[in-house]
Amino acid sequence: MPIAADADKLLAMNGLKRLRLERLMTQVELSAKTGVSPRTLATAENGGFVGMKTRRRILDSLGEPYERHMELFGPIVREDREGELSD
């Protein structure tokens, strides 16, 4: 694949996944470093809900300040059991 295509793919990626790939890490490697399961990392990279403690562990392991959590993960909002949004 040409380098320009790789750059385009990186720009389109979720910010968290982009950070992980820029550090040449797999989800399994980041999982080992953070203690967060690969499934939870995949959820976070795909825009799913992860809590504040998990966000902090991931960002600390990637050497990023916690202040970037909104930029990289989005707001801390999830659906409750009835399917309504809650914060």
C-alpha positions, 0 to 999 in steps of 0.5 A: 500500500502506498504511504499516502494511503496509509496517511489517509487511513491514519487521519480517518481513524479514531484518535485513540487508535491513531495514538496507539499505532503511532507508538507502534503498539498492538491492542494486546501490547497496550492491554498488557501495559494498561491492565485493560482487556483488548476487548475494552480497548477495541470498544474504546477505539470504536467509540464505545463507552469506557469509564474515567478510570479506564480512560486514565489508565490508557492515557497514562500508558500512552504518555498523554495527559488526562485532559485529552480524554474528551478529544480522544474518547468523547463525552462520558455518556452511556445508555441506561438499561432502558436505552436512554442516555445518561451521564 
